[in-house]
Amino acid sequence: MSVCSGIEAASVAWSALQWRPVAFSEIDPFACAVLAHRYAGVPNHGDMTRYEEWPDAALDVLIGGTPCQSFSVAGKRGGMDDARGDLARVFIAVAGRYRPGWLVWENVPGVLSSNEGRDFGAFLGGLAELGYGFAYRVLDAQYFGVPQQRRRVFVVGCLGSWQRAAAVLFERESLRGDSAPLSFTRDDPPAGAAVRAHAHLCLTNAEGTEGLPYLTRSNLGKYLNNQTPLIAFDSRQDPVSGPVFGSLSSSLPQAQAVCVPGGAAYVRRITPRECERLMGLPDDYTLVPYRGKPAADGPRYAAIGNSMAVPVLQWIGERIAGIGGIGK
């Protein structure tokens, strides 16, 4: 079951595991239209605060990303005193009502410092009172294969075992304290030589899958003499918008440059389909009938932006499945 279901990234992510949704809880009109179109046989219980009226069900996993506005550093930070923030407590109450074996909860990193950390502590304390062991970790979607930075806090709870919850979010190898062996050194040709010989001009590509040696602001100047430094890394080749490059300079630790073939430079809005790809969703997943016609771009943008990154949920689901105890 999912609450604050949105357009249901979890069901997309976990379909390969043959996990099937039991029920949704969503009130946004457009998101409800997506759910009704994509999952016609799955009931949508609507307002999650009315969970006591919902039918009984046997659940393996409860997942939800309760509203983030009251926790975000960009907002007023009302925390759990805000009606939207209080839905985190309702999530705990739903867990107490159904007592699934596993819980997955998502929110913005600002939740960690909301009300000087007391809000997040109260949330975890509520899970502990129900008998859930838990672990939490900030995961960034860019490291799971989507071309955007999207940092989110994920809490995984396991009924009766914090060790199993921790095994989902943390890799044993990463806890040993030993650095992973490097597959190259700074002097390995051809990439290392290319940096020393040509970085004062511009590097726009590199062969192989390992990319160029890692450069920082502190060591970049050693290779570039007195030239204005710019290192550009080919990120992708897009026939629609042209190649997009990330760049690193001695004064800019992170930046982007867009190279447009033919010099016809203009900036355009990315399409809803491209937004879906940024989240790992299937193409046109949100292009559904809405109010008697194909959905307009506006509600599609909003719904996609409020969703979760599918590859991150895939990874979490696979880790839970690897531990076992989930039915199909």
C-alpha positions as CSV (number, residue, x, y, z in Angstrom):
1,M,0.0,0.0,0.0
2,S,1.2,3.5,-0.7
3,V,0.0,6.7,0.9
4,C,0.5,10.2,-0.5
5,S,0.8,8.0,-3.6
6,G,1.1,10.8,-6.2
7,I,1.5,9.1,-9.6
8,E,2.9,6.0,-8.0
9,A,6.6,5.7,-8.7
10,A,6.8,2.8,-6.3
11,S,4.5,0.6,-8.4
12,V,6.6,1.4,-11.5
13,A,9.8,0.7,-9.6
14,W,8.7,-2.6,-8.1
15,S,6.8,-4.1,-11.0
16,A,9.9,-6.1,-12.0
17,L,9.9,-7.7,-8.5
18,Q,6.3,-8.8,-9.2
19,W,5.1,-6.7,-6.2
20,R,1.5,-5.5,-6.8
21,P,-0.2,-2.5,-5.1
22,V,-3.0,-3.3,-2.8
23,A,-4.4,0.2,-2.4
24,F,-3.5,3.9,-2.9
25,S,-4.2,7.0,-0.9
26,E,-4.2,10.2,-3.0
27,I,-6.4,13.3,-3.2
28,D,-4.8,15.4,-6.0
29,P,-7.2,15.4,-8.9
30,F,-4.6,14.9,-11.7
31,A,-2.6,12.3,-9.7
32,C,-5.9,10.4,-9.1
33,A,-6.5,10.5,-12.9
34,V,-3.1,8.9,-13.5
35,L,-3.7,6.2,-10.9
36,A,-7.2,5.4,-12.3
37,H,-5.8,5.1,-15.8
38,R,-2.6,3.2,-15.0
39,Y,-4.0,1.0,-12.2
40,A,-7.7,0.7,-12.9
41,G,-8.3,-2.3,-10.6
42,V,-6.5,-0.8,-7.5
43,P,-8.7,1.1,-5.0
44,N,-7.8,4.7,-4.1
45,H,-8.8,5.4,-0.5
46,G,-8.3,9.1,-0.9
47,D,-7.6,11.2,2.2
48,M,-5.1,9.4,4.4
49,T,-6.4,11.0,7.6
50,R,-9.5,8.8,7.2
51,Y,-7.4,5.6,7.5
52,E,-9.6,4.2,10.3
53,E,-12.4,3.8,7.7
54,W,-10.3,1.8,5.3
55,P,-10.9,-1.9,4.8
56,D,-8.6,-4.4,6.5
57,A,-5.7,-5.7,4.3
58,A,-2.6,-7.8,4.7
59,L,0.4,-5.7,3.7
60,D,4.0,-6.5,3.1
61,V,5.2,-2.9,2.5
62,L,3.8,0.5,3.4
63,I,5.4,3.3,1.5
64,G,4.8,7.1,1.5
65,G,6.4,10.4,0.8
66,T,4.4,12.7,3.0
67,P,4.3,16.4,2.1
68,C,7.7,18.1,2.3
69,Q,6.7,21.8,2.3
70,S,6.7,22.2,6.1
71,F,10.2,20.6,6.4
72,S,11.9,22.2,3.4
73,V,14.5,24.9,4.1
74,A,12.9,26.8,1.2
75,G,9.6,27.0,3.1
76,K,8.3,28.5,6.4
77,R,9.4,25.3,8.2
78,G,6.3,24.8,10.3
79,G,7.3,21.2,10.8
80,M,4.8,18.8,12.3
81,D,2.8,21.8,13.6
82,D,1.8,22.4,10.0
83,A,-1.1,20.3,8.8
84,R,1.0,18.9,5.9
85,G,3.9,18.1,8.2
86,D,1.5,16.3,10.6
87,L,0.8,13.7,7.9
88,A,4.1,12.2,9.0
89,R,2.3,11.2,12.2
90,V,-0.6,9.9,10.2
91,F,1.9,7.7,8.3
92,I,2.8,6.2,11.7
93,A,-0.8,5.7,12.6
94,V,-1.4,3.9,9.2
95,A,1.5,1.7,10.0
96,G,0.0,0.9,13.4
97,R,-3.3,0.1,11.8
98,Y,-1.9,-2.4,9.3
99,R,1.5,-3.4,10.8
100,P,3.2,-4.4,7.6
101,G,6.6,-6.1,7.7
102,W,8.3,-3.2,6.0
103,L,8.0,0.6,5.9
104,V,9.6,3.0,3.4
105,W,9.2,6.8,4.1
106,E,10.7,9.6,2.0
107,N,11.1,13.3,2.6
108,V,13.5,16.2,1.9
109,P,16.8,16.6,3.8
110,G,15.4,19.5,5.7
111,V,13.4,17.1,7.8
112,L,16.6,16.2,9.6
113,S,16.9,19.7,11.1
114,S,13.2,20.7,11.4
115,N,12.5,22.0,14.8
116,E,16.1,21.5,15.7
117,G,15.8,17.8,14.8
118,R,12.9,17.1,17.2
119,D,10.4,16.5,14.5
120,F,12.5,13.8,12.9
121,G,13.2,12.3,16.3
122,A,9.5,12.2,17.1
123,F,8.9,10.4,13.8
124,L,11.5,7.8,14.5
125,G,10.3,7.4,18.1
126,G,6.8,6.7,16.8
127,L,8.1,3.9,14.7
128,A,10.0,2.5,17.6
129,E,6.9,2.5,19.8
130,L,5.2,0.3,17.2
131,G,8.1,-2.2,17.3
132,Y,9.9,-1.2,14.1
133,G,13.6,-1.2,13.8
134,F,14.7,1.4,11.4
135,A,17.6,3.0,9.4
136,Y,17.7,6.2,7.5
137,R,20.0,7.6,4.8
138,V,20.2,10.5,2.4
139,L,20.2,9.2,-1.2
140,D,20.9,11.2,-4.3
141,A,19.1,10.1,-7.5
142,Q,22.0,11.2,-9.6
143,Y,24.0,8.2,-8.4
144,F,21.3,5.8,-9.4
145,G,21.3,6.7,-13.1
146,V,19.1,9.7,-13.6
147,P,20.6,13.0,-14.8
148,Q,19.5,15.2,-11.9
149,Q,20.6,15.9,-8.4
150,R,17.8,15.0,-6.1
151,R,18.7,14.4,-2.5
152,R,16.1,12.8,-0.3
153,V,15.9,11.2,3.1
154,F,14.7,7.6,3.1
155,V,13.7,5.8,6.2
156,V,13.3,2.0,6.0
157,G,11.6,0.2,8.9
158,C,11.4,-3.5,9.5
159,L,9.1,-4.9,12.1
160,G,11.2,-6.2,15.0
161,S,14.7,-5.8,13.4
162,W,16.8,-2.7,13.0
163,Q,19.6,-4.9,11.6
164,R,17.4,-5.9,8.6
165,A,16.4,-2.3,8.0
166,A,20.1,-1.2,8.1
167,A,21.0,-4.0,5.7
168,V,18.7,-2.5,3.1
169,L,20.2,1.0,3.2
170,F,23.8,0.3,3.9
171,E,26.4,-1.9,2.2
172,R,28.7,-3.9,4.4
173,E,31.6,-3.1,2.2
174,S,31.2,0.6,2.7
175,L,31.4,0.3,6.5
176,R,34.9,-1.3,6.6
177,G,36.8,1.9,6.2
178,D,38.9,0.8,3.3
179,S,38.9,2.9,0.1
180,A,37.9,1.1,-3.0
181,P,40.9,0.4,-5.3
182,L,41.3,2.9,-8.1
183,S,41.1,1.6,-11.7
184,F,43.6,4.3,-12.9
185,T,46.3,6.6,-11.7
186,R,46.7,10.3,-12.5
187,D,49.6,9.4,-14.9
188,D,47.8,6.6,-16.8
189,P,47.7,7.3,-20.6
190,P,45.8,8.4,-22.5
191,A,43.5,10.4,-20.2
192,G,46.2,11.6,-17.8
193,A,48.4,12.8,-20.7
194,A,45.4,14.5,-22.3
195,V,44.8,16.5,-19.1
196,R,48.4,17.7,-18.9
197,A,48.7,18.4,-22.6
198,H,45.4,19.8,-23.6
199,A,43.4,20.9,-20.6
200,H,44.3,24.5,-21.3
201,L,42.2,24.3,-24.4
202,C,39.1,22.3,-23.7
203,L,38.5,18.6,-23.3
204,T,35.0,17.6,-24.6
205,N,35.2,13.9,-24.4
206,A,37.0,10.9,-23.1
207,E,37.2,7.3,-24.3
208,G,36.1,4.3,-22.2
209,T,33.8,4.1,-19.3
210,E,36.1,5.4,-16.5
211,G,36.2,9.0,-17.7
212,L,39.1,11.4,-16.8
213,P,41.2,11.4,-13.7
214,Y,39.5,13.2,-10.8
215,L,40.3,16.9,-10.6
216,T,39.7,19.4,-7.8
217,R,40.1,23.1,-7.6
218,S,43.3,22.7,-5.6
219,N,45.1,20.4,-8.1
220,L,43.6,21.7,-11.4
221,G,46.0,24.6,-11.7
222,K,49.1,22.3,-11.7
223,Y,48.2,21.1,-15.1
224,L,46.9,24.3,-16.8
225,N,49.8,26.7,-16.4
226,N,48.5,30.3,-16.8
227,Q,45.6,29.5,-19.1
228,T,42.0,30.0,-18.1
229,P,41.0,26.5,-17.0
230,L,37.9,24.7,-18.3
231,I,37.4,21.0,-18.3
232,A,34.2,19.9,-20.0
233,F,32.9,16.3,-19.7
234,D,30.5,14.9,-22.3
235,S,27.4,13.9,-20.4
236,R,25.1,12.8,-23.2
237,Q,24.3,13.2,-26.9
238,D,20.8,14.5,-27.4
239,P,19.6,14.9,-31.0
240,V,16.9,17.4,-29.7
241,S,18.9,19.9,-27.7
242,G,22.5,19.1,-28.7
243,P,25.3,17.8,-26.5
244,V,25.2,18.8,-22.8
245,F,28.5,19.1,-21.0
246,G,29.4,19.5,-17.3
247,S,32.4,21.7,-16.6
248,L,35.0,22.2,-13.9
249,S,37.2,25.3,-13.5
250,S,39.6,26.5,-10.8
251,S,37.0,29.0,-9.6
252,L,33.8,27.0,-10.3
253,P,33.6,23.6,-8.6
254,Q,30.5,22.7,-10.6
255,A,28.9,24.3,-13.6
256,Q,27.3,23.4,-16.9
257,A,27.7,24.6,-20.5
258,V,25.4,23.8,-23.4
259,C,26.9,23.4,-26.8
260,V,24.5,23.9,-29.7
261,P,25.5,22.7,-33.2
262,G,25.3,25.4,-35.9
263,G,25.2,28.3,-33.5
264,A,21.4,28.6,-33.3
265,A,21.4,29.0,-29.6
266,Y,18.2,29.3,-27.6
267,V,16.9,28.0,-24.3
268,R,13.7,25.9,-24.3
269,R,11.7,24.3,-21.6
270,I,12.2,20.6,-21.2
271,T,9.2,18.6,-22.2
272,P,7.0,16.5,-19.8
273,R,8.4,13.4,-21.5
274,E,12.0,14.6,-20.6
275,C,10.8,15.3,-17.1
276,E,9.6,11.7,-16.9
277,R,12.9,10.4,-18.0
278,L,14.6,12.6,-15.3
279,M,12.6,10.6,-12.7
280,G,13.1,7.2,-14.4
281,L,9.4,7.0,-15.4
282,P,8.3,5.5,-18.7
283,D,7.8,7.8,-21.6
284,D,4.3,9.4,-21.6
285,Y,3.5,7.8,-18.3
286,T,1.5,10.9,-17.3
287,L,0.0,11.5,-20.7
288,V,-3.5,10.3,-19.6
289,P,-7.0,11.4,-20.3
290,Y,-7.9,14.3,-17.9
291,R,-11.1,16.2,-17.9
292,G,-12.2,14.9,-21.2
293,K,-9.0,15.4,-23.2
294,P,-5.2,14.5,-23.1
295,A,-3.6,16.0,-20.0
296,A,-2.0,19.4,-20.4
297,D,1.6,20.0,-19.6
298,G,1.0,22.0,-16.4
299,P,-0.4,19.2,-14.2
300,R,2.0,16.8,-15.7
301,Y,5.0,18.9,-14.7
302,A,3.6,19.3,-11.1
303,A,2.9,15.6,-10.7
304,I,6.3,14.5,-12.0
305,G,8.1,17.0,-9.7
306,N,6.2,15.7,-6.7
307,S,7.1,12.1,-7.4
308,M,10.0,9.9,-6.3
309,A,13.0,8.8,-8.5
310,V,12.1,5.4,-9.8
311,P,15.7,4.0,-9.8
312,V,16.2,4.8,-6.1
313,L,13.0,2.9,-5.3
314,Q,14.1,0.0,-7.5
315,W,17.3,-0.2,-5.5
316,I,15.5,-0.2,-2.2
317,G,13.0,-2.8,-3.3
318,E,15.7,-5.1,-4.6
319,R,17.5,-4.8,-1.3
320,I,14.4,-5.6,0.6
321,A,13.7,-8.6,-1.7
322,G,17.2,-9.8,-1.2
323,I,16.6,-10.0,2.5
324,G,13.3,-11.9,2.0
325,G,9.9,-12.1,3.6
326,I,8.0,-10.3,0.8
327,G,5.1,-12.0,-0.9
328,K,4.2,-11.4,-4.6
